[in-house]
């Protein structure tokens, strides 16, 4: 996977957060690795007036900062082996060989695929619509008789209640990817056993993490939460504190990384409902590498910016369904 540097935005501080799920021996900081060699050079400088014979001072260097080679200046025990920390660093290029390879491995370990048994709640088994505002019916009509499509639903909740994608799956044999950041909600998705992939993570930038305030269906990431949504959470908390739990920190991956593990970069329908983090997720998408046809996006926050962003990426606005706006790239 090629790591990219995104332009600065209002969310740039989030991308630098320390990832969870990465072992200490997987992290590499150029600043940190430079400190130990710098110490060696400082100490070595004290004996630089000698003409190649390190003498007694070299023994001190070996005790404190590893062996200093006569010609190579190799850093030994104190600095640690760079290859052990983050893959082999090339002598001339300084490239890291292992870091990217571990991303797909971590995704594969947490990616789940149901068996299609559909263990739905009894009250939902005979539904002809599951969405909150009829989004699934609108999308189903938009795609007509299209079968075997691929969806992505972010903010999937429990995989059935208010789902925008389960109708397509059960009616027209679609499959896709459900993404849910809150761990206890993801366990419910797994128990439903839909015929699609599911992953417990937040979508954004790989090797970052976000901390979530747990507030039932309106749980949201602290770093991207608006004052408007924070006030809403506080109002709901005053009514029923039982839905509130301790904050959880969740590993993030990019959509491109997750889809690459699945083996597709084509998405027919993308449902995005993440309680105020919609703009952050849209900004993180690799638009030049992923082909997405239709979006439903909750836009009760950042609506003007979302409308502008979608237009900039070539999408036509189709309609507004209460809390969601619907966009399509192909209008014919």
N, C-alpha and C positions, 0 to 999 in steps of 0.2 A: 504494500500500500504506500503510495506516495504521500508524505506529510506536506500540508500546505499551510501557508501563512495567510490568514484571512485579513481583509482590510479592517481598520479600527471601526468599531461601532459601539453603541451604547452597552453592548454585552461583552466587550472585549475582556473585561476582568474575569469573567467566568471561565474563559478558555484556559487560563493559567492555573486553575486550581489543581491541587495534587490528586491524581486519580486513585480511587480505591480499587481493590482487586488486583493491584500490581504488587508483586513481592519486591522487597528491597533490592534483590539482586537483579531486577529488571529495570531499575531507574538509572538514568544517566544525566548528570548535570554538567555541562561544560565548565560552568563557573566553579563547581566543586572539584572537578578533576584537575582544574588548573592550579588549585591552591597548593596541593601537595608537591607537584613538580616545582612550583614557585619557591616553596620552602627549601627544596633540595638545591635549587639554583642559588638561593641566598646563602645557604651554608657552604655550598661548593665555592661560591665567590670568595669566601674568606681564605680559601687555600689556593686560589687561582694563580698566585704569584709563583707557585712551584711549577716546574717544567714537566709535568706529567706524573710526577711522583706524589701521590696523595698523602702518604705517610700516616702519622698518628691521627690527623684530623679526619682522614677518610674513614678510619674506624668509627669515629663518632658519627659520621654521616651514615654509615651502615647500620649503626645501632638505632638511629632515630628516623631515618627516611629511606631505608633500603639501600641496596648496593648501587653505587654510582660507577658505571662502566667507564673505562679510560677514554673511549671514543664516542659511545652512544648515549651516555647520560640516562641509562635505563632506570626507571623508578621501580624500586623493589617492594619490600613488605609494607612500608608505611602508606604509600600511595595506593597500593592494591593493584591488581591486574585489571585493566580496563575491559579486557575481553570477558572477564567474569561478571562485570557489572552490566554491560549492555551490548555484548557482541564485539567482534574484533574491530578495532579502529585502524584503518589503513594508514601506512606510514606517511603517505603524501596527501591523500584525499580527506582523511578524517571521517570517513563514512561509517555509520553504524549499521551492522549487518543483521542483527537479530531482532531489534525492537519491533519492526513492522510485522514480522512473522508471528509474534505472540498475540497480536490483536485478533486474527481470525481464529486462533486456537481458543482464546477466551470466549469469543462469541459462540463457537461450536459447543462449548461446554454448557452454556446456559440456554441455548436455543432449543425450544420444545416443539414437537409436532404431534397434534392429537390424532386419534384414530377414527374420528367421524361418528362416534356413538351418540353425540348430542344429548348429554344428560341435562336437559333444560328443566327449569322450574316448572311445575305443573301448570301454573297460571299463564305460561308463555308458549306452551307446546302447540297450541292451535292458532297462534297469531299470524295474521297476514301482513303485519308491520310491527317493527320493534323500535324504530327510531322515536326520538322525543317529539320532533316536529314534522314527521313524514319524509325525512331525508331519504330513507331507503326506498320508498315508493317512487320518489322523484328520480333517483338515480337508476332504479330498475327500468322505469319508463324511458329514460334517456338512452340507455344501452339496448333497450328492446329485447330481442331474443338472444343477444350475445351470450355464449356459453364459454366456460373455462377461462374467464377473465382472472386478473390478479389485482388484489386490493392491498392497501396498507391502512390500518386504523390505529391512530395514535391517541392515547387516552381511552383505551379499550374497556376500562373498568372491570366488570366481571365476565365479559365476553358474550353476554346475552341481554341484560337489561339496558335498554336504550341504545343497543348496538345499531350502527349504520351499515354493517356489512353482512350480518348473519343471513339476512333474507337472500342476498345474491348467492351466498354459499349454498344454502339449502334449495333454492328455487332453480338456479341456473348453473350449478356445479362449479362455482368460482372457488378459488383458494386465495391465500394471501398471507399477510403478516399482521399479527396483533402485538402492539407495544403498550405495556403498562408499567409505570414506574413504581407504584406502591406494592411492596412485596405481598401483603396479605390479600390484596385484590388479584394479583397475578395467580396466587394459589387457587382462586376460584375459577379463573380462566382455564387452568390446567384440568380442573375437575369436570368442566363442561365437555372437554374432549371434542372440540370442533375439528374439522378437517382442514387445518391450516397451521402455519407456524405461529409461535408466540414467544416473546422474550421479555424478561423482567429487566428493564433498563430505562434510562431516559434518553431521548433522541437529541442529538446536538453535535458536539465535537468529541471525537475519540480521545481517550486518555484525560478526560475531565470528569468531574462529578458535581452533582447538585444536591443540596439538602432540601427536603420537602417538609412543609407543615402538613400534618395529617388532619384532614377535616372532612372525612366522608367523601362525597362526590365532588366537593369543591377543593380538594387537596391541591396544593400548588407549590412550585419551586420558589424558595425564598428569594433567590438572587434576581429573579425576573418578575416578582410579584409587584403589581401596582398598588398604590395606596387604596384605590377603589376596591381591589379584591381583598386586601388585608382588612379593610373595614367590614366587608361582607362576611369574612370568616369570623371576625370578632362578634358580629351580630348573631350569627348562627350559633356560635359557641355559648352565648348567653342563654340561648333557648335550650340547648341540649349538649352538655359537655361530654356525653358518653362517646360521641363519634371522634373525639380528639385524643390522639395518642402522642407519644414522644416523636420528635422529628426523626426522619431517616435520611441517610446519605446514600445516593444511588449512583452507580457507574453509568456514564454516558458513552454512547457510540454514535458515529455518523450513520446516516441512512445508507450511504454508499457502502460502508464496511459491512453492514448487516446484510444488505441485498447481495453483495458479492459472495458472501458465504452461502446464501441460498442458491445463487446461480442465476440471477436475473437483474436487469436494470430497466425493465419495462413495467410500469404501474398503470393500470387502467383507471383505477379510482383510489383517491387518497382522502381519507377522513381525518380531520385534525380538530381535536377538542381537548385542550389542555389547560383550561382555566387561566388564561393570561399569558402563557408561554408560547403562543402561536407564532408571533413575530420572530422570536428567538430561533425556533425550529425552522421556519421558512428561510431565514438568513443562513442557516447552516447547511442547507441542501446543496449538493453538487449539481447544479442545474445543467451543466454541459455534459454530464455523464449519466444522468438518470432521465428517462422519458416518462413523464406523467401526463395523462390525458385530462382527467377531471378531478377537481377539488371540491369538498365541502369544508369550510373553515369557520369555526366560531369566531365572531368578530365583534363581540361586545366590548372588547378592549383593543386598542391600537388599530381601529378599523381603517382610518384614513391611510396609515402607513402600509397596512396589508393590501388595501385596494391599489395603491401606487406600485407596490412591489410586484403584485401579480400582473399588472398591466405592463410593467417593464420587462417581465419574462414572457410576454406574448400571449397572455390569457385573456379571454373575453368573459366579462361578467354576465351570468345568465339570470340569476334571480336571488332574492333574499327570502329565507324561510325563518322567520322569527329571529333566532339568535345566530343563524348561519348565512354566509354568502356562498354561492356556488359559481365556480369558474370552469371554463373549458378551453383547451388549447385548439381543439379541432371543432370548428363550428359548422361544418358541412353535413 
